[in-house]
Structures are given as C-alpha cells and as structure tokens.
C-alpha cells in the first residue's frame, strides 16, 4: 500500500494544531477535554509513525532500483 506523504503531513499538522487549540481552550468538563486531547494525540502519533514507515519504504525501494 502506498502512503501519500502529503496527506499524512496535512493530517499530522491539523491534528497537532487542534490538539494545541483544545489544550488551551476552556471546557465545562475536564473529562471531555482530556478525552479529545487523547484522541488527537493518538492521531498525531499515528501520523508520525505512518510518515516514518513511508520514508523507510521509499528508502528501501530506492535501494532496490
């Protein structure tokens, strides 16, 4: 499966920006804020992992060509 680097970068940046905005905003419920932050953090970490995997696959493909 081909991992589109631009899409991964865009999703990673948007999730990080949203994470910062949620972290600095005031919520009625702290539990809601923490839940949203955990989800956005997980998305950010997943995108970083996908970017790393994609770059490794590209390096391996260039070496075999």
N, C-alpha and C positions, 0 to 999 in steps of 0.2 A: 504494500500500500504506500502510495506517495504522500508524504506530508508536505503540505503547502506552507512554506516558511513565512510568507507574508501574512497568511491568515492566522497562523499561530502567534506571530508577533503582535498583530492587531488585537486578538483576544486577550493576550497576556497584558498588554498595555491598558486595555479597557478595564479588565478585572482589577488591576493594581490601582488605577485611578478611582474606581468605585470603592475599593477597599479603603483608601485614604478618606474619601468623602463620607463613607458610612462611619468610619472610626472617629471623625471629627464632628459629626452631627449629633444632636441630642435626640434620644428616643424616649418614649414613655416607658418602655420595658427594656431593661438591660439584657434580658434573655434574648429578645428579638435581635438586638444589635449584635450580640455575641454570636448568635446563630448565623446571621447574614455574613458577619466577618469571617467565620469559619468556612462557610461555603465559598466565599470569594477567595479566601486564602488557598483553599484546596484547588480551585480552578487555576489560580496563578501558578501554583507548584506543578500542576499537571501540564500546563503550557510550557513551563521551563523544561520539564522532562521531555516533552514531545520535541521541543526545539533541539535539545541535546541529542536525542535519538536521531532526529532528521539530519543533523550535521554529521553524526557518526556514519550513517548510511551513505551520505553523499561522499564522505572521505573514502569509504570502502569501495564505493562504486568507481571513483576516480582512480583508485589504485589498481583495480582490475582491468580498467580500459587501456 
